[in-house]
Amino acid sequence: MNRTELFALAESWFERQGWQSFPFQTQTWTAFLQGKNGLLNAPTGSGKTYALWFPIVLDYVKNNPQYKTKHKAGIKAIWITPLRALSVEIKQAAERVITDLDVPLNVGIRSGDTTTKERAQQKVKMPDLLITTPESLQLLLASKGYEKLFSNCSAIVIDEWHELLGTKRGVQTELALSRLKTIAPKMRIWGISATIGNLEQARQVLLGPNSEALENSVLIRAFINKKIKIMSIIPEQMDTYPWRGHMGLHLLDEVAPIIRRSKTTLIFTNVRSACEIWFQRLLERYPEFAGEIAMHHGSISRETRLWVEQAIRNEELKVVVCTSSLDLGVDFAPVETIIQVGGPKGVARFLQRAGRSGHQPGKESVIYFLATHAIELVEASALKKAAQTNTVEDRIPYLASWDVLVQYLNTLAVSDGFMPDAIYNEVKQTFCYQSITPENWQWLLNFISAGSQSLQAYDEYKKVDIDENGCYRITNKATAMHHRMSIGTIVGDAVMNVKFLGGGYIGTIEEWFVSKLKPGDVFQFAGKKLELYRIKNMEVLVRKSTAKPSKFASWLGGRMALSAQMSELMRQELYAANHNGKSPELVALEPVFRRQRKESIVPDANEFLIETFKTREGYHAVFYPFEGRFVHEALASLLAYRISLLSPISFSLAYNDYGFELLSDQEIDMQNVLDNDLFAPDYVHEDLQKSLNATEMARRKFRDIAIIAGLVFTGFPGKIVKAKHLQSSSQLLFEVFRDYEPDNLLLQQAFRETFEHQLEEGRLILALERIRDQQKVWKQCEKPTPFSFPISTDRLRERLSSETLADRIRKMTAAYTKFD
């Protein structure tokens, strides 16, 4: 068949569905059939899955004219998805194509959810089209004879590439692709990505800089005007002293009519604990939703999650409260409306969630923004502008992730072994390791085979043997088993299974939360009131309870911070508050701005605001860079350190996405701070190391690196090593490396990641350069202002329960407004 005949097959299929192919789809088909690699940039719900399943199937038809009578078994294409939940949707799309075209290909899924029986069947006969995850692909590379498994693979598609880019799972994928390029040289590599700021770089990371694959590649953009309707849920009365969390649940009565008007509504929260709370409060307030409301997040059992997803498709649910577990491309046609609770902290995340509604070509996406405190309405206004101008964040790729490379080398050593020179050349072709030196490589080989310089005396770290041909292999069966069980780069706190006494799995909660409970305590989890019976063999045994829960299940992981682009958009929107032509959100915030101007100012683009005031807690100095909480955490420590050099003084620190506070029992000489130019961007790295306990932060970061590199074993299923034991084991290794091997690549990586990823040092320097050029406006206030109030109350939150906090804030607000 020639290309015209192949395209006619595809176009007639589209016509039978009542659809018409988009130009980006036919462009992708053409490029694929020409043997090109590429990156497809298309919005969610635009038909991007068919843009690549079709050419894969058509290419098979083209190269196998007698495909109906002669069919050779084995993997012909691989589809990588970052979320297991997407696998079923992708499989259904592929099966729809091959069934309707009568092509004898079969589709299979290989992920953490694949049963032992299915794995055994796949070992005998792999599916023609394999849908898998980055981790499961690595596990296949860890199997004997994997080269034969992939040798006839003609294509690999990495779906939702923007989600993997900038994560260690993305690095894992880069390494896998570097191996597959050698095994299957004719294999085409394609990525599918939503819009991000650095699409061209995303293509380089996917295909490898300066590679033949990159030279023979295209970037295809789908120019589809996806309509997104963004509305803010604005309260009738605006509190002039806002604080985090005070508004969200107070707007329940505004949410209910939206739910009733829509076929299905998804309510997105940023964290799992908020998901649990919103589900319960909605059900308590509106019991008529019972049977039509559900919850979906990553810690709920797989069976429950799959049931919820299917129930959405079947139009059996009116509302689902969820987290990022439903962020990505699952196609739920009945979903008409999205409600975002709290600022999503990033444009891309917000637009991704908006795309869950109207998830079909030509349909309008509808999303409501529900602010959890008043100033978040500035974020809502900024997000509207971003959606109009299609402004989205860059995804910054990782560089020199030695822990992932150590794991990868062990993976190859577990299977058929590897020859170091050949693998070095492959690894150097990747974006992450393009700057690797022969010295780095030799250190890594020495590390996996001899335990590095400081661990040579311990056999357990000598995992890899070198045979007479110079091939690196893991021959110890226990070492091989431990490695296969530890493959992956997602590291979290130790989790424990929650089960009913009489049997029945509910989900997982983190060890630190369980440690706060005692038998008889009632807590809320997965929408159920549960009483803790006992903890046995790392399992939390519970029974149903009718008592009022004292706690909602919560998870560590911290709150998200504003992205760099979101911070910039928010500053621009805030500066607009001083000018005409304000958005509805800024108009609604006028009472807050009026109060702010009465006590201080609303800063303009060329102004950097500093406020000082005294309360019974002490002397407060509040600074407003509007750069996100991670930058503010570092900036607060940096400034506190620099002030202490002028005169001995101690501070307690508080920060949120908008600013940070230094609180002391003695007055800060602010004029001295300004005269000495303490916001200068010079010597930031050195001062940060002194101001923060950088070693302690790197020590905590090293725990994750040690787990990924296989230095510490996390345990067997059902017998997980406790978090405190993992921490103590990794800390011991950290101290050994720091004292005896300071040039250890993993140790250096821990410090680098602390500064680059946790403290966002690069962004901090840019913020200081911006502040240097702004006019410093120091306002000596008589009392806290609306801008400073959320920061102060966040500090109180650490010490008080939510009820006590609400009472305390009511009294504070009454005191501040008493003389109005």
N, C-alpha and C positions, 0 to 999 in steps of 0.2 A: 504493500500500500504506500502511495506517496502522501506527502503532507496534506494536500488538498482533500484526499479521501479520508485521512485520519481526522482532520478538522470537521469534516461533514458528519462523521460519527458522533463527535462531541456536540456539535451544534444541534443535531437532531435530538440528542438526549435532552439538552437544555430546553428545546421547544416542547418536548413531551411533558416537561415539568411546568410549563407555562412561564419559563424564564428566558432571558436573553443574556448572552455572555457579555461581560464587560471588556473593554480594550485591554485592561491590565491582565486579564485572564488569558486572552489570546496571545498577548505579548510574551507571557510566561511560557505558554505551550510552545511557541515558536523557538524561544531561546533554549528551552530544555531539549527539544528535538534536534537542535543544532549542536548539541553536546556541550552547551555552556553551563557554568555554575552561576549562582546569583543570590541576591537578597531581594525579597519581595516586601515592599512596604505597603500595607493595606489596612484600613480601619477594621475594627471588629464588626462582624455581621455583614461583611461585604462579599462573602463567597470565596475567601482566600484558600480555604481547604481544597475546593475543587480546582483552583488554579494550579495545584501541584499533583493531586491524585490523578487527574486526567492525563497529563503528559507521561506520568509513570506507566499507566496502563497502556496508553497509545504507543509508547516506545516498545513495550513488550510485544504488542500486536505487530508492529512494524518489523521487529527483529526475529519474530517467530511466525512466519506465514502459515505454518501448519499447527498453530497453537491448539486448535480444537482436538487434534488427534495425537500430537506429540507434546508432552509437557515434562520439563525437567524440574524436579523438586529442588528446594533450597531458597535461601533468602535472596530476593531480587530488589527489595527496597526497604529502607528503615525510616521510620518516622519517630523522631525524638520529641517528647512532650515534657515540659517541666512539672506538670501536675497529673497525677494518676487519674484524677476525676475527669480529665479531658479524653482519656483513652477510649472510652465507650463511644463518645460522639464521633471521634475520628474514625473508629472502626466501622461505625454505621455508615458514614459517608463513603468510605472506600468500598464497602460491601454493596452499597446501592449502585455504584458505578459498575463494578465488575459483574454483578448479577444482571443488570439491565443490558450491558454490552455482551453478555454471555461469554465472558473470558474466564477460563478455568484457574483462577488464582484464589488462594485462601488468605485470610487475614487473621493474625493472632496478636495477643497482647502479652508482653513480658514486663512485669513490674513487681513491686513488693506485695501487691494484692493477688498475684498469680498463685494458684493452689499448687501443692506438691504434685498432684496427679497431672495437672496441665504442664508443669515443668518437665516431668518424666516423658510425657508424650512429645514435647518439643525437642527433647534430647534425641529422640528417635527420628523425628521429622519436623524440621523447623518450618514455620509458615512462610509463604512466598512474600507477603507484605507484613513486616514486623513493626508493631507500635510499642515503644519502650521509653524508659526514662534515662537520664544520664548515668544514674547509679547502676541500673540493670544492664546497661551497655558495658560498663566497666566489669561487671560480674561475668558477662559473656567473654570479655577479653581475658578473664582469669580462668577460663575453662581450657582444658587440653584440646589441641587441634583447632583453635579458634580461627586460624588463617584459612582453613578449608571452608569453615562456616560462612565467611564473608567474601570469599574469592570471586563469586559471581554477582555480587551486589552492584547494581547499576546506579543506584541513587540513595542519598540520605537527605532527609529534610529535618531541619531543626525548627520546630514550631515555637512561637512566642520567644524568639531569640532575644528580644529586649529584656525579658525577665531573667534570662541566664547571664546576659552580659553584665559585667560589674559584680559578679558573684564567683565564689570558688567552684560552684557547679558549672559555670561557664568555662572556667579553666579546665575542669575535668573533661568537658566536651571538646575543647581545643585539642587536648592530648589524644583523646580517642580518634578524632578526625586525622591527626598527624599519622597515626598507625594505619588507619583504614585507607588513606591515600596510597600507601605503599602496597598494601595487600590487594586492593582493588583499584588499580590506576585509572580505569575507565569510569569510575564512580563519579557521578555529578553531585555536587554539594549545594544545597539550597537552604536558605534561612527565610523565615517569615517573621516580620517584625511590625509592631504598631509604630506610630510616628515617635521618634526620639530626636533629640537635637543633633546627635552625631552619627547619622546613618552611614555616611561614607566610612567612618572609622569602624562602625559595627560590621561592615562588609570585610574590612581588612582583618579584624579579629576572627571572624568566621572562617575565612579562607587562608589566612596566613599572609603577613606582609612580604612583599617581594617574591611571592610564590607563583608557579605556573597557573595554579587554580585561580588566583586573583586576576592575572592577566587575561584569562579566558572567562571573564565573568561580566555580569550586567547588574545594575541596580534599577529595579522596576518600581515605579511609584503608581499607586492607584489614586488618580485625581477624582475622588468621589466626594461630593459636597454632603457629608453626613450631617444631617440637621440634629442639633442638640439643643433642647429647651432647658434652660437652667433657671430655677426659681428658688428664692430664699423664703424660709418660713420665719416671718418676722413677728415677734410678740407685740401685742397691742400696747403694752406699757414697757418701757425700757428702763432698767435699773441704771442709775448713774454711776454706781460702784459695782462693776462686773467682777465675777470670779469664776474660775474653771469649774464646770459641772453644774452651775446654779440654774442654767436655763434649759438644758436638754430635756429632762424628764418633766419639767413644768409645761412643756409644749405637747404633751401626750394628746391632749384634746384637739390640737391642730393636726396631728398625724392621722387620727382615726378617720376623718372624712376623706383624706387622700387615699387611704387603704380601701375604703368602701367604694370609691369611684373607679378603681382600677381592677382589672381582671386578676392580676397578681402583682404584688409589690415586694421588692427586696429592700430591707433596711440594713445598710452597711454600717458597722461600727469599726473603729480602728483596732480594738483589742478584744480578746475573747471574754474577759470579765464583763466588759460593757455589753457584749452580746447576751450574756446570761441575764444581766440585770434588766435590759430592755425587754427581753422575751417575757420575763416574769411580771414586770410592771404592766405591760400591755395586757397580759392575760388577767391580771388582778383587776385592772380598770375596765376592761371590756371582755367579760367572760363569754360573750356571744361569739368571740373569735375562736373559742375552743374547738379543736378538730380541724380548723382551717389555718392554724398558725404553727410554724415549726422553726427550729433553730439549726444552723449549720456552721460548724467551725472545726478546725483540724484536730481537736482533742476528743471529739465525739466518735463513737465507733463507726467503722467503715460501713457496716450494714445500715445504720441509721442515716448516714450521709447519702448513701446510694438511694435509700427509700425517699429521702427528701427531694433529691434531684429528679427522680422519676415522677414523684407526686407533683412537682412543678410542671413538668412536661404534660402530665395528664390533666392539668387544670384543677387539681384537687385541693390546692392550697391558696389561700387569699393573701397571706403574708409570710415571709421568711426573714428572720433576723439572722444576719450572717457577718462573717469577717472576710479577709482576703482569700479564704478558701473557695469563694465563688467569684473571685476577681477576673479570672481568665476565661478564654473563649468557649465555655459551655453554652450551647445554643438552647435557650429557653424562650421559645416563641411566645408563650402566654404572658411573659413579664412585660408590663406596660409602663411601670413607674419604679424609679429608684429613689430612696431617701438616704442621704449621706449624713450620719450623725457625727458632728465635730469636724474640724478642718482636716482634710485628707493629707495635708502637708506637702502635696506635690501635684502638679498639673496632670502628669501622665496617669497617675493613680486615679484621679478624679474622672478623667475622660474614659479610662478603662472601665470604671464602674458604671458610668453613664451609659456605656455601650452595652451593658447587660440588658437594657430595655430597648425595644425596637430592634432586636438583634436579627434583622433581615434587611437585605438591600432595599433602599428607598424608604424604609420606615424611620420615623423620628424617635430619637432617644429623649426621654423625659427624666430629669433628675431634680430633686429638691435638696437644698442645703439647709440642714438644721444645726444652727450654731449652739454649742454648749456653753458659751458665754459671749457677751455682746461684741467684744472686739474681734471675734472670729468672723463677724459679718464683713469686716474689711477683707478677709481671705475670700469670702464668697464673691464680693465685688471684683476682686482681682482675678478669680477663676473665670468669671464671665468674660472678662477682657481676654484672658489667655485662650479661651475656647474660640473666640472670634478671630484672633490673630494666629491661631494654631501654634502658640508658643509652648514648647515642652522641654523637659530637662534632657541633658546629656546623661548617658550611662557610662561611667568611667571604668574602663577595664582594669583588671588586676595586672600587676607586673611582678615577676620573680616570686611567685607563691611556692616556696621550696617544699612546704608540707604536702601540697597536692602532688608535686613531682615525686617525692619520696613514696607516697602511696601508690602512684602509677607504676613506678619501677618495681615495687613489690608485687603489684598485680601481674605485670609481665613475667616476673620471676616465678610466680605461682603456677602459671600456665605452662608454656613451652620454653621458658627462659628467654634471655635476650643477649644479643651481642652489643656491647656498649657503643662502639663506633657508629653502628647503623642507627641506633636509637638516638644518639646525640644529634646526628644530622637532622632527624625528624623533629626532635624537640626544639631545635634552634630555629626551625621554620615557623613555629607558633608565635603569636603576638606576645603572649605572656613571658616567654623565655627567649625572645630575640636577642637579648643582651647577655645570655649565659656565656661564661668563659670556660675554657678547658680546665682552669683551676677549680671553678665552681663544680663542674661535672665530676672531676676526680674526687672532690670532697664528698659529693653525694654518693658516689660508688663506694667510697671508703666507709661512709656512714651506714649504708645498708648491709655491707659485708663484714665490717670489722667493728661496728659500734662507734665509729668516730674516735678521735684522739682521747677523749676523756672516759669513754665507756668500754675500752678494749678489754678490760678484765672481766666483763660480764657477758656470758655466752648468750643470754636471752636477747641481747641487742644485735648479735651476729646472725641475722635472719637469712642472709643470702650466701650460698656457696658458689664458688667459681670452679667450673670443671676444667679438664685438661685443654679444652679448646677455647677457653676464655669466655664461656657462656655463663651468665649469671642465673642461678636457679634457686628456688626455695624447695628443699627436699624433705624438710621436717614436716610431718603431717599435721601436728598440733599447730605449728606456726602458720601453715597454709590455711587451716580451718579458722584460726583467729583472724587472719587477714581478710578472708572472704566475708566474715561476719562484720567486719569493721569498715568495709568499703563505703565511702560517702563523705561529704564535706559539710553536712548540716549538723552542727553541734549545739545542743541545748542542755538545759538542766536535766538531771535524771528524772525519768517519768515512771509512774507506777500505774498498773492496771486497776481500774475500779470495777468490782464485780458484786453482784447480789449474793447474799449468803446461799440462796437456793440455786445459784448458777445464773448465768446471763451476764454478758460483758457490756459495760456502759461506755467506757472510754478511758482516757488517760489523764492524770493530773500530776503536777510536778511534786517532787519529793519535798521541796521546801515548804509548800502549802500544807502537805500532809503532816509535816513535823509540828505544825501549829495546832493540830487537832488532837483531842483525846477521846477515848471511847465514850459514846453517848452524845457527842457534839453533832448538831444538825447543820448541814451545809447544802447549798443549792448547786447542782451540776447537771448539765444536759437537760435542763428544764424540769428536773426532779428534786424533791426534798428528800435528802438522804441522811440517815443516821450512821455514824461510824461505829461499826461493831468491833473490829480489830484489824491489825495489820499483820499479815502472815506471808512469808516468802516474797517480799516486795509486792504483795497484792493488797489492795485496800478493800476489805470486805464490808459491805454496807447493807442496810435494809431501808425500805421506804418509811417515811415519817410524815406525820400530819402536823408536827410542831413547826413553829416559825423558825426559819433558818437564821443562825447567828452570823453566818458568813456566806458569801458567794465565792465559788471557786475562782482563783486568780492565778495568773502566770507571770513569771519574770520575763524580761525582754525589753522593759523600758518603753517610754513613749516615743513616738516618731517625732523627728524634728523637721522644720521647714527646709525644703530643698533650696539650693542657691537661687534658682530661677524664681521660685515661689516667694522667697524673701525679697527679691528685687521688685517683683510685681506688687507685692504688698506695700513696700515702701512708696512706690509710685502712687498707689491708690490712697494711702494715708496722706501723702502730700496734697492730693486732690481735694481733701476735706477742707482745705483753706480757700478753695476756688469755686467758681460757679460750675454748673453742669454736672452735679454729683449724681451718682447712681442711687437707686431706691434704698440700697443697704446703708449708704453713707448718710442719706437723709434720715433714715430711721435711727441712726447713731447720733443725731444732732444733740439730744439731751446729754449724752456722754461727753461729746466734744465741748458743749457749752460749759459743763462743769470743769472739764480739763482746762479750758481757757481761763476760767475764773481762778483756778488754783495755780496754773502754770501756763504752758502753751501747747498747741499741736504743732510739732516741728514741720518746717518746710524743707525742700530738697537740699538746700545749702546749710541746714542747721543740724547740729548734734545735741540732743537734749540731755541735760543732767539735772536731777532733782535731789534736794536734800531736805530732810525734816526730822523732827525729834518726836518720839512716842515714849511710852513707859518702858518699851523694850530696849531703847537706846537710840543711837544716832544712825539714821538711814541715809545712804547715798545710792541713788538709782540711775542707771545709765540705759539708753535706748538705741542700740545699734539696729534692731529689727533684722537679725541675721540667723535666727534659729537657736534652739537650746544647746546643741552641741558646741557651737562656736561661742555662745555666751558662757558656757561652763568653763571653757578654756580661758576666755577673756577675763572672766571674774577672778580666776586664780592668778592670771598674769598681772592684772592691775593691783590686786591685793598684795602680791609679792613686791611689785615696784614701789607701792606706797610705803610698805614696811621698811624699805631701804632708806626712805627719807626720815622716818621716825618710827620707833618700835610701836607696833599696834597690831591687834589681832581682830579678825573678822569672822562672822558666819556669813555664808554665801547662799543666795537663792537666785534662781533664774527660770525664765520660760522662753517662749519663742520670740518675745518682743523686747526683752531687756534683762538686766541682771541687777541684783542688789547686794551692796556691802553693808553689813550691820555691825556696829561696834559699840562698846560702852564709853568710848571717847570720841569727841568730834573730829571729823576728818578736815584737815586744812585743804579745802578744794582749790583755793587759789594757788597753793603750792603745787598741787597735782597738775594744774593747767600750765603754770610757769615752767615746770620741769619737763613738759612734753611727754608725759608717761604713756601716751597712746602711740608713740613712735613705733613703726614696724621693724626697726633695727633690733637685732639680737633676740628675735622672738624665740627661736628654737632653744637657745641657751637659757633664757629666762623661764620658758615653759618647763624645762627639765628641773629647774630649781623650785619653781612655784608649785608644781604638782608633784605628787609622789610618782614620778614616771616609772620608776622601777616596779612599784606595786601594781600599777596599771598594766605594765608589760608582763608581769608575772601572771596576772589573770588572763591576759590575751594568750599567753603561752600554753595555758591549759588546752584551749581549742586546737592550737597548732600541734601540740603533743598527741592529741587524740587522732587528728587527721593523719599525722605522720606515722601512727602506729606505735608510738613510744609507750603509751599506756593503753591497756585493754579495758573496754567499757563493760565487758561481761557477756554472759550467755543470756538467751531469752528466758525471762522469768527469774534470772539471777543477776540483775544489773548491779554493777559496782556503784556504791553510794557516791553522791557528788562530792562529799567532803573527802572521801578516800582518793577520788580522781584528782582533786585539787592538791592534796598533800603529796601524792606521787609526782604530779607534774611540777610542783614547787621544788621538790627535792632535785629533780633534774635541772630545773632552771638555775638553782643555786650552784650546782656542779658546773654547768656550762659557764655561768657568769664568773666563777672563781678560777676555773682551770682551762676554759676554752672560749675566751671572749670573741673569737672570730667565727664561732659556730653559726652557720647560716640560719638555723631555726631561731636561735636567740636573737640575732640581728633582725630577723623578720618580725619577731614579737614587738620590738621597739618601733620598727618602721610602721607597722600596722596601727600601733597605738597612736602615733602622731598623725599619720595620713588619713586613717579611717575613723578612729574614735574621736580625736580632737579636731579633725579637719583643719590641719595647720595651714594648708594652702589657702583655704577660704578665709581663715582668721587673718592672714597677712593682707589679703585683698580688702577685708573689712577695715583694718587699721589704716591702710593707704587711703581709703575713702574718708574715714573719720578725720585723718590728718588735714584733708582739704576742706572740711566743713567748718563752719563757725561754731564754736562751743558755746552753747547757751546754758548757763547755770542758773537755775531757779531755786531760791531758798523759800520753801513752802512752809506753811503753818501746820499742815496735816497731809496725810497721803492723798494722792490724786487718783482719778479713775484709771490712769495708765499703770500706776505703781501698785494699785490694790490687788490685782490678780497675782503678782509676784509675791507679795507679803502673805496672802492667803495660802499660796502653794507651800510656803514654809510651815505654816500652821498645820497643814494637812498631814505632815509627817508625824505630828504629835497627837492629833485629835481624831476621834471617830467622825463619820460623816454627819451624824445628827448633832454632835457637840459642835462641830465646825460650823454648821448652818446657824445654830443658836449664837455662837460667838460672832459670826459675821453680821448677823442681824443687829446685834448690840453695837458693833463697830460702825456700821452704816448709819445707824440712828444717831450715834455720837457725832459723826462727821457732817451730818446734814441738819443738826439740831438748830443752828442759828441761821438757816436759809430764810 
